[in-house]
C-alpha cells in the first residue's frame, strides 16, 4: 500500500490528514490522486459513497489552488445541502497546517441567499454548491465562474435522480473553456453517459473501484421472510436486539415513513422521520441529533436520505425493498463506511423472493436468510 507522500501529497496536508486519523490512502485515493495531480485531464471515477472520494478529489484541488489569485478556481457540485456542508468542512480541515490561505464557500438552499452573496464578495477560491442555489446566484450575476480550472460533479447519479439534469447542463455550459471536469458516480445510468459524451473529453481518465462488487464488500446482506401483518412485530424484535446501535430504516413512501415513525415511538424507540415536506431546520435538527447519537434510528424515503453521511451506522433496514437496483446500492452504502462492517437487512414477503435473487445476480452479492 502506498502512502499519501508517495502519491504526491504535500507534507502540510499529510499532517492535517494524520490529525484526522487518516493515515493510509483508500483504493479510490490511491488510484485517483496521482492522475489528478499530475495531468490536466477530464476524469471519471466510478465508486460507492464512503470510499474516501472527498479526499481523492479535494487534496489535488487544494494543492493546485493559487492562493495569490483572488479568483474562483474550482467548483464542486453535490446533490444536497448536507453533502455540500460536509465537503466544505472536510476541505477546510485539510488546510489546517497550510501556509496558503485557501478560502472555501458553501452555497445551498435553505439559507438566506443574501448571506451567501455577502460571503462570496470576499476572496473565494473554491465553491462547493448544490446546483439549484448556484443557478440562482449565477443568474443574479453574483458568481464569476470564468476562471474555473476544475469542476467536480460528486454523486452525479444522485444529482440526476433528484431532478438536477437541466441545472447541471446549464452550469456545464456556463463553465465551458479550459476547465477539466471530474465526475464521480456510484452507478452509470444513461443520463450520466450523456453528460460524459456531451461535456467531457473522449480521452477522460477512468478509475473504477470494485468493478465486480458494486456494493461495499464489508456489508452483510440478510433478508427476513414475513407477512404484511407480522412485519411490525418482526421489526420491533430486530430493533430490540440492536438497542445500542444506530441505523436507518427505509420506506418507499412518505406516508409509510410517518406511520412507521409513530408506531416505533409508541414502542419506546428513539426514532425520527426524514421526509420531503420537512422544513430545512427540522431536517437539520434531526440530522444533528442522529449524528450526536441522541437519536438511534432515522426512518426515511430514498429521496430524503440523499446526502446522508454518518459514520458508524451499524445497520440499514429495508422496510420495503426499493423499486430500483441503484436505490439498493445507495441505501445499503449508508452502513459499513470507512472500512467498518455493517448489516443491510430486508424485510420481505414470500412473493418478493425473486427480487432478492435479481439483486444478488445484478449486484454480485449474497443474501443470507435469517429470522432475527
Secondary structure, 3 states (H helix, E strand, C coil): CCCHHHHCCCHHHHHHHHHCCCCCCCHHHHHHHHHHHHCCCCEEEECCCCCCHHHHHHHHHHHHCCCCCCCCCEEEECCCHHHHHHHHHHHHHHCCCCCCCCCEEEECCCCCHHHHHHHHHCCCCEEEECHHHHHHHHHCCCCCCCCCCEEEECCHHHHHHCCCHHHHHHHHHHCCCCCEEEEEECCCCHHHHHHHHHHCCCCCEEEECCCCCCCCCCEEEEEEEECCCCHHHHHHHHHHCCCCCCEEEECCCHHHHHHHHHHHHHCCCCEEEECCCCCHHHHHHHHHHHHCCCCCEEEECCCCCCCCCCCCCCEEEECCCCCCHHHHHHHHCCCCCCCCCEEEEEEEEHHHHHHHHHHHHHHCCCEEECCC
